[in-house]
C-alpha cells in the first residue's frame, strides 16, 4: 500500500473519530435552551436552539451578517432549519433571510402574510415559494397559535387579527408577529417593531405576557417600550438589537430611562456584540 493511501485512510479515520466523539458529547451534555440575539447592525435576528436540537431563526437582519453568524453556531454540515419566523417584511428584518433561504432548507416558515410592492418583498415571496416546493410548510400567523418544539413552546400573541393579503400604506410595524417563547420557568418575548399602540392592545387583551427577557421593540425607538407595557411584562432583562451607527438615534434616551426606572438590566448588540442566553428550564444564564 502506498504512503499516500495510508495517509488518506488515517486522515479519514481521524475525522470519523472526531464526529463520533462530538456525538458522544452531545448525547451526554445537559439539555439547555440557547437563545442568541445576533449582532447584525441596525436590524433584528435571533437564533434559538432547543434542548432537542430544534433550530429556529427569528428574522434575518439587513444583510449577510445573520448568515455568517449562524454558520458559526451550526455545524458546517447542517443545512436545515426547523422554523423561520419573519416578524414583518421590512428590509432590516427580512433582507438577510433571503440569503439564508438560498443556503438552508426550512421545515416551517411563519409570517404575517401582508402585501407589499417593494422588490425585497417580491424576492421574499419567491424565496418562500422555492422553499414550499422543497417541502416547507408556510404558516400565516395569528394570535392564539402554539408551536411546540419538544419541551419548548412558542405562543403567537400578535397580530390580534388576521392580516393576510392586506396592504398597509404607511408602515407594517403594528402587524408584526409578537411571540412568547417558554421553556420551563423561563420565557422570552420577541416584539418585532411594534409601537406603544400595539403594546396597549396586548396589555388590554389580558394575555399572560410576564417574561424574563424582553426583546425591545423597534431597536429602542421612543414610540415603543411604554411604561404600561413594562409594568405588565416585568422583565428582568431587556435586549436592544441596534446598530452602532444609525441615523435614528436608537436606542433613544427616553427608552433607556424607562428601562432604568423599572430596574431592568439592559443588554445591547451595538456595545456587547451577540447577546447570548442559556436556560436549563429553571435558571437563566447570560453568557
C-alpha positions as CSV (number, residue, x, y, z in Angstrom):
1,X,0.0,0.0,0.0
2,X,1.4,3.4,-1.0
3,X,2.2,6.0,1.6
4,X,-0.4,8.4,0.1
5,X,-3.2,5.8,0.5
6,X,-2.1,5.1,4.1
7,X,-2.2,8.8,5.0
8,X,-5.6,9.2,3.3
9,X,-7.1,6.3,5.3
10,X,-5.5,7.6,8.6
11,X,-6.9,11.0,8.0
12,X,-10.4,9.7,7.1
13,X,-10.5,7.6,10.3
14,X,-9.3,10.6,12.3
15,X,-12.2,12.7,11.0
16,X,-14.7,9.9,11.7
17,X,-13.3,9.7,15.3
18,X,-13.9,13.5,15.8
19,X,-17.5,13.2,14.6
20,X,-18.1,10.1,16.9
21,X,-16.8,12.0,20.0
22,X,-18.9,15.0,19.1
23,X,-22.0,12.8,19.1
24,X,-21.0,11.2,22.4
25,X,-20.5,14.7,24.0
26,X,-23.8,15.8,22.5
27,X,-25.7,12.8,23.9
28,X,-24.2,13.3,27.4
29,X,-24.4,17.1,27.7
30,X,-27.1,18.7,29.8
31,X,-30.3,19.8,27.9
32,X,-30.2,23.5,27.5
33,X,-32.2,26.1,25.6
34,X,-29.8,28.5,23.9
35,X,-31.0,32.0,22.6
36,X,-28.6,34.1,20.7
37,X,-29.5,37.7,19.8
38,X,-27.2,38.3,16.9
39,X,-25.2,41.4,16.3
40,X,-26.5,42.3,12.8
41,X,-26.2,46.0,12.9
42,X,-29.4,48.1,12.6
43,X,-31.8,45.2,12.4
44,X,-33.1,42.1,14.2
45,X,-32.1,38.5,14.1
46,X,-32.3,35.8,16.8
47,X,-31.0,32.2,16.6
48,X,-32.6,29.7,19.0
49,X,-31.5,26.1,19.7
50,X,-33.9,23.9,21.8
51,X,-32.8,21.1,24.2
52,X,-33.9,18.6,21.5
53,X,-31.7,20.5,18.9
54,X,-34.5,22.2,17.1
55,X,-33.1,25.3,15.3
56,X,-35.2,28.4,15.0
57,X,-34.4,31.8,13.4
58,X,-36.5,34.8,14.1
59,X,-35.7,37.5,11.5
60,X,-32.6,37.8,9.4
61,X,-31.3,41.3,9.8
62,X,-30.5,43.7,7.0
63,X,-27.6,41.9,5.2
64,X,-25.4,38.7,5.3
65,X,-24.4,39.2,8.9
66,X,-27.0,36.7,10.2
67,X,-25.9,34.1,7.6
68,X,-22.3,34.5,8.8
69,X,-23.3,34.2,12.5
70,X,-25.5,31.1,12.2
71,X,-22.8,29.4,10.1
72,X,-20.6,29.7,13.2
73,X,-23.4,28.5,15.6
74,X,-24.4,25.5,13.5
75,X,-22.2,22.5,12.4
76,X,-20.9,23.2,8.9
77,X,-22.7,20.1,7.5
78,X,-26.1,21.1,8.9
79,X,-28.1,23.0,6.3
80,X,-31.6,22.6,7.8
81,X,-33.6,24.9,10.0
82,X,-36.8,23.7,11.7
83,X,-38.5,27.1,11.8
84,X,-38.0,30.6,10.4
85,X,-40.2,33.4,11.7
86,X,-40.3,36.7,9.8
87,X,-41.9,39.3,12.2
88,X,-42.6,41.7,9.4
89,X,-41.4,42.2,5.8
90,X,-39.2,45.2,6.3
91,X,-35.6,45.1,5.0
92,X,-33.9,45.3,8.4
93,X,-35.6,42.1,9.4
94,X,-36.1,40.4,6.1
95,X,-33.1,41.1,3.8
96,X,-30.7,38.7,5.5
97,X,-33.3,35.9,5.3
98,X,-33.1,36.0,1.5
99,X,-29.5,34.8,1.7
100,X,-30.3,32.2,4.4
101,X,-33.2,30.7,2.4
102,X,-30.8,30.3,-0.5
103,X,-28.5,28.1,1.5
104,X,-30.7,26.4,4.1
105,X,-33.7,24.1,3.8
106,X,-36.5,25.1,6.2
107,X,-39.3,22.9,7.5
108,X,-41.7,25.7,8.6
109,X,-42.0,29.4,7.8
110,X,-44.2,31.6,9.9
111,X,-45.0,35.2,8.8
112,X,-47.9,37.7,8.8
113,X,-48.8,37.3,5.1
114,X,-49.3,41.0,4.5
115,X,-48.8,42.5,1.0
116,X,-46.2,45.0,-0.2
117,X,-44.9,46.1,-3.5
118,X,-41.1,46.5,-2.9
119,X,-38.5,44.5,-4.8
120,X,-37.3,43.0,-1.5
121,X,-40.8,41.8,-0.7
122,X,-41.1,40.1,-4.2
123,X,-37.8,38.4,-3.5
124,X,-39.2,37.2,-0.2
125,X,-42.3,35.7,-1.9
126,X,-40.1,34.0,-4.5
127,X,-37.8,32.6,-1.7
128,X,-40.7,31.1,0.4
129,X,-42.3,29.7,-2.8
130,X,-39.0,27.9,-3.6
131,X,-38.9,26.6,0.0
132,X,-42.5,25.4,-0.4
133,X,-41.6,23.4,-3.4
134,X,-38.9,21.7,-1.3
135,X,-41.5,20.7,1.3
136,X,-41.6,23.7,3.6
137,X,-45.0,24.5,5.3
138,X,-45.9,28.2,5.1
139,X,-48.0,29.4,8.1
140,X,-49.8,32.7,8.4
141,X,-49.5,34.0,11.9
142,X,-52.5,34.8,14.1
143,X,-52.9,35.3,17.9
144,X,-53.6,32.1,19.7
145,X,-51.3,29.8,17.7
146,X,-49.0,27.5,19.6
147,X,-45.8,25.9,18.2
148,X,-44.3,23.0,20.2
149,X,-40.7,22.0,19.7
150,X,-40.0,19.3,22.3
151,X,-40.2,21.0,25.7
152,X,-40.1,24.5,24.2
153,X,-43.4,26.3,23.5
154,X,-43.9,29.4,21.2
155,X,-47.1,31.3,21.7
156,X,-48.1,33.8,19.0
157,X,-49.8,36.7,20.7
158,X,-50.0,39.2,17.9
159,X,-51.2,40.2,15.3
160,X,-54.5,40.1,17.1
161,X,-56.4,39.7,13.8
162,X,-55.6,38.0,10.5
163,X,-53.7,40.5,8.2
164,X,-53.1,38.1,5.3
165,X,-53.2,39.8,1.9
166,X,-53.8,43.2,3.5
167,X,-51.7,46.2,2.3
168,X,-50.6,49.0,4.7
169,X,-49.8,52.4,3.2
170,X,-47.5,53.8,5.9
171,X,-45.9,51.1,8.0
172,X,-46.3,47.4,8.8
173,X,-44.8,47.8,12.3
174,X,-48.0,47.1,14.1
175,X,-48.7,44.0,12.1
176,X,-45.5,42.4,13.5
177,X,-45.6,38.9,14.9
178,X,-45.2,39.1,18.6
179,X,-44.2,35.7,20.1
180,X,-43.5,34.4,23.6
181,X,-41.0,31.6,23.9
182,X,-41.4,29.4,27.1
183,X,-39.0,26.8,28.4
184,X,-39.9,25.6,31.9
185,X,-39.8,28.6,34.2
186,X,-38.0,30.8,31.7
187,X,-39.5,33.0,29.0
188,X,-38.6,35.4,26.2
189,X,-40.8,37.9,24.3
190,X,-40.0,38.9,20.7
191,X,-41.7,42.1,19.7
192,X,-40.5,43.0,16.2
193,X,-41.1,46.7,15.7
194,X,-44.5,47.2,17.4
195,X,-45.4,50.6,18.7
196,X,-47.0,51.6,22.0
197,X,-50.4,51.3,20.3
198,X,-50.0,47.6,19.9
199,X,-48.3,47.3,23.3
200,X,-51.5,48.8,24.8
201,X,-53.7,46.4,22.9
202,X,-51.6,43.4,24.2
203,X,-51.9,44.6,27.8
204,X,-55.7,45.1,27.3
205,X,-56.0,41.6,25.9
206,X,-55.0,40.2,29.3
207,X,-52.7,37.8,27.6
208,X,-50.1,36.4,30.0
209,X,-47.1,38.4,28.9
210,X,-44.9,38.2,32.0
211,X,-41.4,37.4,30.8
212,X,-37.8,37.1,31.9
213,X,-36.2,38.6,28.8
214,X,-37.8,41.3,26.5
215,X,-36.5,41.9,23.0
216,X,-37.1,45.7,23.0
217,X,-39.3,46.7,20.1
218,X,-38.1,48.8,17.1
219,X,-34.4,48.9,18.2
220,X,-35.2,51.3,21.1
221,X,-37.5,53.7,19.4
222,X,-39.1,56.2,21.7
223,X,-42.5,55.2,20.3
224,X,-42.2,51.7,21.8
225,X,-41.4,50.1,25.2
226,X,-44.0,52.2,27.1
227,X,-44.4,52.4,30.8
228,X,-47.7,50.5,30.6
229,X,-46.0,47.6,28.7
230,X,-43.0,47.3,31.0
231,X,-45.3,47.3,34.1
232,X,-47.3,44.5,32.6
233,X,-44.3,42.4,31.5
234,X,-42.0,42.9,34.5
235,X,-38.9,41.7,32.5
236,X,-35.6,41.2,34.3
237,X,-33.5,41.8,31.2
238,X,-34.1,43.9,28.1
239,X,-32.2,43.2,24.9
240,X,-31.8,46.0,22.3
241,X,-30.8,44.9,18.8
242,X,-29.4,48.0,17.3
243,X,-26.6,49.2,15.0
244,X,-23.6,51.1,16.4
245,X,-24.0,53.6,13.6
246,X,-27.6,54.5,12.9
247,X,-29.3,57.8,11.9
248,X,-32.4,57.2,14.1
249,X,-30.7,57.9,17.5
250,X,-31.6,54.4,18.6
251,X,-31.8,53.4,21.4
252,X,-33.4,56.7,22.4
253,X,-32.8,58.3,25.8
254,X,-36.5,58.0,26.6
255,X,-36.5,54.2,26.3
256,X,-33.2,53.8,28.3
257,X,-34.7,56.0,31.0
258,X,-37.9,53.9,31.2
259,X,-35.9,50.7,31.4
260,X,-33.8,52.1,34.2
261,X,-36.9,53.4,36.1
262,X,-38.2,49.8,36.2
263,X,-34.8,48.4,37.3
264,X,-34.4,46.3,34.1
265,X,-30.9,45.2,33.1
266,X,-30.1,46.3,29.5
267,X,-28.0,44.3,27.0
268,X,-27.2,45.9,23.6
269,X,-25.8,44.4,20.5
270,X,-24.1,47.6,19.5
271,X,-22.0,47.6,22.6
272,X,-22.0,43.8,23.6
273,X,-22.0,42.1,20.2
274,X,-24.1,38.9,20.3
275,X,-26.2,38.7,23.4
276,X,-26.5,35.1,24.4
277,X,-28.6,33.2,27.0
278,X,-28.7,29.6,28.2
279,X,-31.6,28.1,30.2
280,X,-31.9,24.8,31.9
281,X,-35.6,25.4,32.3
282,X,-35.2,26.7,35.9
283,X,-32.3,29.2,35.8
284,X,-31.4,31.6,33.1
285,X,-27.7,32.3,32.4
286,X,-26.3,35.2,30.4
287,X,-23.1,34.2,28.5
